[in-house]
Amino acid sequence: TASTRTKVHESAPPEGAELDALVIGAGFAGLYQLLCLRDRLGLSVRVLEAGDDVGGTWYWNRYPGARCDSESYYYSYSFSEALQQEWNWTERYPQHGEIRRYLGHVADRFDLRRDIRFNTRVAAAEYDEANNRWHVTTEGGERLSARFLITAVGCLSAANFPRIPGLEAFRGRWYHTGRWPQEDVDFTGQRVGLIGTGSTGIQATPVIAEKAAHLTVFQRTANYSIPARNGPMSAEELKAIKADYAAIREKGRTSINGHPFDVSEHSALDVTPEERLARYEAAWERGGLRFRAAFRDLLTDKAANDTASDFIRAKIRSIVKDPEIAERLTPKDHPFATKRPPIDTEYFETFNRGNVTLVDIKASPIVGITPDGIRTSDADYPLDIIVFATGFDAMTGPLLAMDIRGREGQRLQESWAAGPRSYLGLQVAGFPNLFTITGPGSPSVLTNMPVAIEQHVEWITECIRTMRDEGLTRIEADPAAAERWVAHVNDAANATLLPLANSSWYLGANVPGKPRVFMPYAGGMANYARICREVAEKGYEGFRRS
Ligand code: N01
């Protein structure tokens, strides 16, 4: 069948036969990849984007309370000094609309829009071995082709909709947070049910509770959360940051997870109980993901982690007035930060409000949705609006949503049936000239994403430049190198406490039937970037080039 398909392409060359590269997605990754290949290498490139504007994650995630939990000044591109000097962030953590404005500014400033085709979702991509080109088919039925295919589809962009019977007959409105409508949803006076207490549910809960007549939160797994301590960015802070950008970026790039701050050199077990408490209190007051850096071993030593987990549990019990509700909100089945830790603005405080109810659906599971609301095993909850904050089919979901076929018609869905297998998270054996930005097997979601994205985009750009200089046209991961990398990714995860959270999306555990494989590379961002650099320096060791 592969040869039949090849013949079809030969007899009818698809549109864009002249393209060097196709990029899928116009978020942080796709925009920068376009800029690098077009403006630095002079290639002809087209970006295909499902939405009607740039923004990626931030195009789709417009739910109430959506803001980034990396701080604005470093959740941004570092490649242009002019850009980072001219853009003014207004808050410590940027709101979704502010990030969209920023990416819109980047698209305009670097004249990127003319090479982006919006409202174009890719359905399939097939490697044509005879011509060494990728043929891409969109959902609208258009066909395009290019030598290189680069996915910039994000890690958290395929919405996870639980299959709860009865939704189609629900008389109210319902939304998934990752597919939020462009216009605001008015919760005023409404009875709202929210399912899910990950980062998203924890951000949305306090904001919805302010407006709704009543909010019912359906919690399956209680979660740790650290106060964000958001606030406006002052002119002085902004000035100091801009003056120090070179050092900030360098620190981000050389850190374990792309955040420009130091991790303590102390073990949580080396200090006295009083000092430990004082450090945790200071980190709690300061707020944000930096809490994890209070001690160096929170993610590697269970006893050390217990001290942080206990500290947060005590905080929850002190904030939530009703001891029974506090108990339900207290996480007990996984260590702190082994699931991606949320940060919040008054999340636990919200359960002290009179118009908020917490339902433990582990104790009494949701059995269905009725025309009037949600039914659990022991009660009916009448609702006007249901919000699914149920997360994503992470990392592999956006890639496997497309029918990607490599050599001899080999399907990515089959190659990854038992979990993702890649070399460096950048390429899949059997799929030449396909690059996966922040793909499974790379640090991606364990880092401040723009750092991981810039590193991948720049590596791919240099790889293609080198091939051009050497007169090569094909690059493909060596299967043995990919197998070694998969083993290394497993080892890196097992050297941490991360696999202990057996309901985490890092492991695919949130999607029924998904293979349980720890997907991101936990060996650290700086270490990973060094490995990628060395691979390139050794003539792209582990890749076959021709
Ligand atoms: O998704 P999640 P998210 N029935 O998977 C529950 C990033 N992010 O959208 O834990 C009932 O974390 C599920 O329960 P359980 C960040 O990396 C960043 O919140 O599986 N409940 C869980 O409580 C984050 O980690 C930012 O038992 C069901 C929740 O839904 C990632 O995105 C903001 C269910 C899903 O939590 C994903 O976060 C937001 C079912 N069938 C997100 N299925 C910032 O930058 C799932 N759940 C701030």
Residues whose N, C-alpha, C, O or C-beta is under 5 A from the ligand:
A	BS01	N01	R67 C68 D69 L156 P162 I195 G196 T197 G198 S199 T200 G201 R220 T221 R340 A389 T390 G391 F392 S503 W505 N510
